[in-house]
Amino acid sequence: MKSEWTTNYEGNEIRITNNWFSGEKLFVNNELQDEQLNFITPSNMTGSLIDKNGNKLHVKTNISGFLSVSCRLFINNKKITLQQIA
């Protein structure tokens, strides 16, 4: 089973993937920022991005669930809406 979420934040594409075989991955602008091979407990991944003013922002995401998987994304501790695409 594969799940994927995406959003665009100030020109930065953020994509989070979850796959039973390859684990969870966080991409910012197609660059792998973090990955987890965690099958039982909720996964937490972190990364960073540069905003339109040149500031480095902290990216945090977590995936939870087993049969129904959900994902949450925070940028500098502010929850960001994701669109599930798979």
N, C-alpha and C positions, 0 to 999 in steps of 0.2 A: 504494500500500500504506500502510495506517495502523496504527500500534501505539499503545497507551495503557496506562499503569500508574498505580496509585493506592495511597495508604495514608492512614491517619489517625494523626497524632502529637500526643498531648496535646490533642485537640480541634481540631487544625488539619488540614484536608483538603489533601493534596498530590497533584497530578496532573501527569503528564509525558506529552506527546503527541509523536508522530513521524509526519510525513506527507511523502511525496515532494514534494508540491507546495507545502506551506506551511512546511516545515522542522520544527524541534524547539521545543517550548515547555514552560516550567516555570510552573505555577500553584500558588499557595498561597492557600487559601480563595477560589478563583475569581478571584484577582487575578494577572495576568500579571507574573511576576518577571524572566524572561529568555527570550530566543529566539535561535535560531541558524538560519541558512540554509546549513548545512554538509553537503554531499552526499558528500564523499570521506573526510575525516578524522574521527575520533571527536569528538563534540560535548561540550563542557563548559559547564554552565550553573550559575549561582549565584543565591541569593536569601536571604531571612531569614524568620523567623517568631517569634512571641512565645509562650513556653511558659506553663504554668499559673501560674507564679510571677512572671510579668511580665518574664522575661529574654529578651533578643533572641538567637536562635540562628542560626548560619550553616548554610545549606542548600546542598549541592553535589550535582549529578547529572551523569552522563555516559551517553551512548548510543553504542553501537558496533555494527558489523555491517553487512551489506548485504542478503543474502537472509534471514538469520536475525538479527533485531535484539535486542539485550539492553540493559538499563538498570540502573544502579546509583545508589543514593541514600545520601548521608551527611548527618547532622545533627551539627554540632560534631564532625566527624571520626569519628563512630560509624556503621557501616553499618546501614541500616534496610531491613527486608524490604518489598518491593513486590509487589502483585498485578497481573498483566497482565490487563486486561479487554477488550482488542481487539488 
